[in-house]
Amino acid sequence: MSSASEEKRFHGVAAAPGVAFGQAYVFTVETDDVVRYHIEPARITDEIARFESALIQTRVQILEMQQQIAEAIGAKDAGIFDAHLLVVEDQTLIDEVLRKLETELCNVEFVFQEVAHRYIESLSKIDDPYLRERALDIQDVTRRVIRNLQGKAPRPFLSMDAPHILVAHNLTPSDTATMNREKVLGLALDLGSRTSHTTIMARSLGIPSIVGLHNATETLTSGAEILIDGYNGLLIVDPNEETLREYRELELRQGAITEQLTELRETKSTTRDGRHIVLSANIELPEEVDAVLSNGAEGVGLYRTEFLYLNQSTLPTEAEQFEIYRDVAQRVAPHPLIIRTLDLGGDKLSDSIESGDELNPFLGWRAIRFCLENLEIFKAQLRAILRASVGGNVKMMFPMISGLDEVRRGLQIVAECKEELRREGSEFADDLEIGAMIEVPTAAIAADLLAREVDFFSIGTNDLIQYSVAIDRTNERVAHLYEPTHPSVVRLLKMVADAAHAHDIWVGVCGEMAGEILFTPLLLGLGMDELSAGASIVPRVKSAVQRLTMSECTQLLEEVLQLDTPSAVLARCTAVAQRHYPELLG
């Protein structure tokens, strides 16, 4: 066996937990070249017929994959392919292909590829990782439609009959659905994120996975012995006997921990000295409520509603939104459902909304700014939320608030919607709680002013940190400077929590910090009343809360406020977490 010095290690992002050891199979994507050629006007009808036939054929193939996944891991995960079906049924996309076919007079596969790639490029530029990953879904369907137009059979994917760890630049959900899952021990990808459909499926299938390795496919060769650590995002080439022994022990420990965490579902997230912390889950889509319930979360702390707009070519009506909000609220009852009003605008726009280009859309016309200038869209959502609030467990919050004027204007529009509903005789909860998201530094600094106007604060730490430190966390050159433990960030968080409690309102955190158990003691010490994280992370955070005392967390905060560097703050937080729940940290 290799000596320790011969081990090579690659660091990526942990995407699906578990450990896998075996031979690497390095997979490269077969490209389908599409040649453009001229057609006569008389052939347009034939091209349209070919296009319609390919769409029908693709739809059948997608439905077959859905059935495979439903049989393997359940109907909920088979819903991943609903997005693929939307592509082949998207009338806006189809109509654009037909228009360009008539004006450009060239073969339909070239026209379709051109139109689809414009969609893909637009989504790829979006700041939200979840939406960037949807570009991969469109790319997946585009490739399948083009192969059908070219008369090619579906690409046989990884028919290898020997156990292996799949190393690839990227994988589509179709690839994951059609691979020989019994022989794939693990996945290691150059690209991808925890929110990609591929990694969602890998987690459901129990396949350990790492993403974000950058250049593993260029460095590794098929047949190499590799180990992947899906807990910590580590790939090890030629692991030695000592490393293998350590990972065998890690697997045993993690298996025991997972079993213990499952038993926490019905317990409360209360510290050892009796302080209850509301532990909620973040969702994007209604079907994620299953995970909220199965992981023992106390409702939904952040419902990102813009996905209702981005997944269809026309704006959802008030009635459609009402049905969805009401159903989600009923399913999580009696726990709260906190609906974030639209974070549309800038880089996230529905196909049916016209918007000019912006040099920096992330600092531009988005969220509450967009809504206040698009009252018809905003009011339709507010009325739907109000009507869904009859059950008494719905709350709403405004995103990207930068000052008092935006809050007051938003509240004024809510009051107008209430009056309209009264005149119509529609029921709603008049005492529905309305909060402000604290994501912009000016909002944190003016938190004492905002707290007089709203019922609660929810801190979006992802953007608050990014805007405070002036770091684009998606830019690899500077992403390492994105530091949640920056002393200035800690002070901003304290400022917000103190202002909330001084005005008798509650304060929560719905950003990634809420799900990172290294920071749980610090957030409790800061006085956060609620934490909202990804549903699958909730049991781990709950276990961490249950092992802490508020006196220890308060002492940690006092010590941290005396420190002057991010690394010093991180080290202190890590020490407390290691003392109370080392096994949860892996």
N, C-alpha and C positions, 0 to 999 in steps of 0.2 A: 504494500500500500504506500502511497505517496507520503513523503515527509511533510511537516507543517509548512516548511518554507516554500513548497511547490504549490500550495493552494492558491488559487486566484479567486478574488471576491468581487462581485458586482453589486452595487447598491441601487435599489429601485423603490417602488412604493408597494407596500403590502396590500394586495387586492382581495385575496380569499385565504382564510387561515388554513394552516396545516403544513406538514413537512413531506417532501417527496424526494426520493433518491433513485436515480436510474440513468439510463443513457439518453443523451440529448438527440432530438431529431430537429434539425434546423430547416424550417419550411420557408420557401420563397413563393410569392404569389405569381401565378401565371397571368400574364396580361393579355387582354383581348384587343388587338388593334382594330380600330374602326376607320376604314378608308372612306373618304368623301367622294361621291361621284354624282354627276348631273343626271336628272331624270326629266323626261318630257312631261308637259302639263297633263297629257292624257293618262299618265301612269300614277297620278296622285291618288286616285281611288284605290289602286292596287296597293300602294304604300300604306294608306290608311287601314286597309284590310289586314295587311301584315302586322301593323302596329297593334291593332285591336286583338288579333290572334295571340301575339306575344304577351300582351297584358293579361289575357285570360289564362294562358299557359303558366305565366309567372304566379298569378293568384292561386292556381291549383297547387303549384309547388310549395308556396308559402303555407297554405292550409295543411298540406301533408306534413311539413316541418312542425307546425303547431301541434298536430296530433302526436308526433313523435315526442315532443317535449312534454305534452300533457301526460302521456303514458309514463315518461321517465321521472318527471319531478313535479307534476301537478298542473292544473289548469291555470293557476295564478301566474306561474312563470311562462306558460305558453302565451300569455297576453303580451309578452315582449314583441311578438310578431304582429301585433295590431298596428304598430307604427309602420311596418313594412306594407301591410295591406292598404294603409292610408295613402302610401305613395302611388300604388298602382290604381287607386281609385280617386286620386286627387284631380278633380275636374279642371282646376286652374292650370296645373302642369300639363294635363292632356291637351287642353285648348291651346296653350302656348305652342306646343309641339305641332299641332295641326295648322296654326297660323304660319309658323315659320316654314313648314313644309310647303305651303302654297307660295310664299314669297321667295324662298331660297332655292326651290326646285332641286333639292338634292335628297339622297337616300334617307329614310326615316331614322335608321339607327344613329346616323351622324347628328341629325337634328335633335333626337332625344338625348344623346350624350351631351350635346352642347347646352341644352336647357337644364338638364339634371345637374351638370357640373356648376352651373351658376348658383343653384340652390345650395349645393355642397359647399362652395366657397363662402357664401354668405353665412352659413351656420358655423363654419370652421373659424370664423373671425370673432365669434361671440365670446364674451368674457366668461359666461357661465359654463363650467365644465360639462354639466349635464346636457346642455344644448349643443355644445361642440360635438359630443358623442353622438348626437342624433344625425350629424352629417355622415357618420359611418353607416347608419341604417340606410340612408338614401343611396350611398355608394354601393352598398350590398345589393339593393334592389336593382339599381341601374345596371350593374354588372350582369345580374341574372336576366333582365329584360333583353339586354344586348346579345347575350349568348343565345337566347331564344330567337331573336330576330335573325341571327346568323345561322340558325339551324343546328347549333351545337348542343350536345347533350349536357346536362348539369355536370359540373366538374366533380369528379370523384374525389372526395377529400380525405386524405390520410387513411387509406385502407390498410395501413400497417397492422400486422397481427402480433407484433412484439410489444411488450410494455415499454413506454418511452415518456420522456418529458418534452413537450412540444415547445420549441423556441421559435418565435415568429416576430416579424416587424409589427404586425397588427393582425387581429382576427375579427371577422364579422360574426354577428349572431348566427348566420347561416352556417359558417364554418364550424362553430361550436355545436350547433344542433346536429350536424351531419357527420361529425368525426366519430371514430370508434371510441366511445367514452370509457369502455371497459379497459382499454389499453393505454389511455392517456393518464399518466400519473400526476402530471402538473403542467401548468402553463407559465411561460416566461416571455413577456412581450416588450419590445422596444418602446412602443407607444401605449396609449390607453390611460384610463383613470379608474378610480373606485366606482364611478357612476356609469361606466359603460355597460351596455346590455351584455357584452361578452363576460365581464367580470361578475355581473349580477347572476348570470346563468352559472358561471363557474362556482360561485358561492353556494347556489342552490344544489348543484351537482356534487358538492363536496370535493372539488378539485383545487388543491393548493395553487395559488397564482400570485405572480408578481408582475407589475406593469411599470412603465417608465424607466426601463433599463437603458434606453438610448441606442446603444450599439452592440447589444449582445449577439445579434444575428451576424454581424460583421466579424466578431471575435471568435465565436464558438464554431465548432464543426460537429457534424452528426457523428454519433458514436462516443463522444466525450462523456465521461462520468460526471454528473453534476447533482448537486443537492439544492433544492429551493426551500427557503424559509418563508412561508406565507404569513407568518406572524410579524416579522420584522422587515420584510422586503429585501431579503438577502439571497443572492445566488452564489454558490461556492463550486468552483471547478476542481475536480480531483480531491475531494475531502479526505482527510486522513482518518485513521481509526479513532483517534481521540474525538475529533469533530463528530463523527458518526455516532459515537457513544453518547455524546452530549445531546445530540438531537433525538436519539431514541428516548432518553430520559425526559427531554422537553415534551415530546409527544404524549408520554404517559401523564405528565403533570397537567398539560393543557386539556387532555381528555377528562381528567378528574375535575378541573376548574369549570369546563363547559357544563358538566353534569350538575355541579353545585349552582352555577348561575341560572340554569333552567328552573331550579327549585325556588328562585327568588321572585318568580313572576307575580305571585299573589302578595308579596310582602311590600312594606312601605319604605320609601327612601328617607329614612330618619336617622340622624346621627346618634352615636352612643349616649349622648347626654340629652336626647329628646327633641332636637330641632328637626322639623320636617321640611324637606326640600321638595317642591313639586318637580317631578321628573317627566317631561313631555317628549314627544317625538316630532321631527320635521318630515313633511311629506310634499311631494310634487303632484301626485296623481291619486285619485280616489281609491284605486285598488291597493294602495299601500296601507290602507287602514288595517288589513289583515295582520301585517307585521307590527303595527302599533299595538294591537290587542294581544298578539301572541307573545310579545316581549315585555308586557306588563307596564307600559307607559301610562301616565295619567293624562291621556288625551293628546291633542295635537297642539304644539306650541308655535308652529309655523306652517301654514298652508300656503305654498307658493302658487298663487292662482294664475300667473301668466301662462302656465302650460296649457290652460284651457283655450287660450288664444293662439298659441304658437302651433298647436297640433291640428289646426284646421284652416282652410283657406278663407272662411268667412268668420266675422266676429260672432261669438256666442251671444244669444239673446238673453234678456233678463230671465225669461222663463227657463231656458236651459241651465243657466247658472243657478237659479233658485233650486231646481231639482237636485243638482249635484251637491250644493252646499247643505241642503236639508238632509239628504241621504247620509252624507259624511257625519253631520252633527248627530243624527239619530244613532249611528253606529258607534260613535265614541261616547255617547251619553252614559252616565251623568257627567263624565269628565269634559273639560272645555275643548272647544275647537276655536283656535285663534287664526282668523283669516287675514293674511296680508293683502291689502289692496294692490292693484296692479303695479308691478315693477316693469311695465312696458316702456318702450322708447329707447332712443339712442341706438344700441346694438340689438335690441330684442323687439322686433316689430312683427306684427301679423302681416301676412301677404296683402290683406285688404286695407292696410293703413299706409298712406303715402308719407314719406319722410325724406328730406334731403340728406346728403352725406354730412357727417360731422368729423372734424379732425380728431376729437377725443370724445367718443360717445359715452365713455364711462364717467365722464364729468359733465355730461351734456343733458339733453332733453329726454329725461327718463323719470320713471317712478312718479312721485307726487307732482313733480313739475309737469310731466306729460299729462297727468290726469286733470290738473287744474286748468289746462288749456284744451282739454277734450271732454267737456262736461257731459256730452251725450253718452260716451263710452263709460265715463266715471259713474254717472248716475245710474246707469243700467246695472252696474255691479253693486253699488251701494244699496239700491232698492232690493236686489236679489239677496244680499247679505241680511238686510233688515227683515225681510219676509221669512228667511230661514232661521231667524233668531227666536221664533216663538217658543221653541223648546226650552229656552233659558240658559243654554250652555255655549252659545256663540259669542265670540268677541271679535273685534277687528282692530287692525293697526295700520297706520300710514307709513310707507317706506321712505327712506332717504330724506327725512325731515332735516332742514338746515337752520330753521328758525321759527319764531313765534307766528309770523304772518301765514306761513304754510299750514300750520296746525289750525289756526283760527279759521282760515278759508275752508279747509277740509271739513271742520266741524259745522261750519255754516251750511255747506252743501248737504251734509248728512241731515241737518235740521230741515232743509228744504225737501229732501226726499221723504222724511217722516211726515211732513205736512201733506205732501202729495198722496201718500199711502192712506193717511187718515181720511182725506176727502174721497178716496176710492173705496173706503171701507175695508182695506187690507190690514190684516193683523201683523204686529211686530212687537218686539220687546223694547219698550221705551227706555228701559234702563240698561240697554246693551253697553258693555264696557268698550271704550275706544282708547287705544294706546298709540304711542309714537315709537318708531324704531330709531334707535340711536346708532347711526352709522357714519355720521359726518362730524368731524371735530367741533364745528361750531355748535352743534346740538349738544354735545357732551359738555362743552364749556357753559352753555346757557341752560343746562338741565334744570336748574332751580326755577327758571322762568317757565319752561315747558311743563314742569311737574304740576303747576297750578291749573293747567288746562286739560290734562288727560287723566285717564284712570290707571295707566300702567306704562312702564318702559320695557322694551325688549331690545337688548343690545346685539346688533349684528357685528360681531367682532371681526369677521373677515374683512369687510369694507372699512370699519373704524380703524383697524390696524394699518391697512393699506393706505388709506388717505392720511393718517397721522404721520406715518413714517415716510410717506411719498415713495412707496414701493409698489410696482406692478408685480404681484405675486406669481403671474404667469410668465414673466420675463426671466429666462434662465440666468441671465447675466447678473441680475440683482435679487433674485428670489431668496437667496440666503440671508438677505438683510431684513426679510419679513419676519419680525420677532415678536411674538405675543408677550414675551417677558420684558420688553423694553420698559425701563422705569417710567417713561412718560405715558405709555399705554396703561400701566398699572394705576397711575395717578388719575388718568381720565376715567377709568372704570370706577375708581373710588368716588370720584366727583359725581358720577351719575347715580351710583347706589346711595350715596349720602343725600343727594337732592331728592331722590324718590322717597326715602324714608322720612325726611324732614317734612314732606308734604303728605305723608300717610298713603302713599301708593306703592304697589309692589313693583319689583324690577327683576327681569330675567335675562338670560343669555341664550340666543338661538344660533350663534355662529359656531365654527368648528371648535373653539375653545371649550364649549359646553360638553363635547364628547371626548375630550382628551383628559384622561384621568390623572395625568401629571399635574394638571391645573385645577383639579377639583378642590383640593384644600385651599388654594388661593381664592377661588371664586366664592367658596363658602365664607372665608375670612373677610372678603369684601362685602358680604351681606347679601349676596344674590338669593332671591326667594325662589327662583325657578330656573331650571336648566332644560334646554330642549335640544336633542341630538338625533342623529340617525337612529331609526328604530332598533336596528341590530346591536347598537352600542349601548342601549339603555340598561340592560342587565349588568354590564360591567361598571357603568357609572353608579348604578344603584348599590352595588357591592362596595364600591369605594366610599360612598357617602355613609353607609352603615358602619364602616370601620373607623370613622373619624369622630372627633369631638369638636364642638364649636370653640371651646377654649384653646385647643391646639391650633385651629385654623386662624383664630384671631391673633394668636401669638406669632404665627407665620407671617401674617400681614404686617404686623408691627416691625418684624425683622426685615422683611422685604423692602419696606419704605425707607430703610436706612441704606440700602444697597444702591450702587450707582451704575451697574452694567447689566445688560440682558443675560449674559452668561452667569453672573453671580445670582441673579434672581432665579434662573432656571435650575441652577445647582441646588439652591435652597428648597425649591418646590419638589425637585426629584428626591432629595433626602427624606422629606416628609412622606412622600408617596412610597418610597422604598421601605420605610420603617413600618408602614401600616398594611400595604398590600403588594409586596414584591412579586408574588406569583401572577398578579393581574397584568403586570408590566412586561411579562415574557422574559 
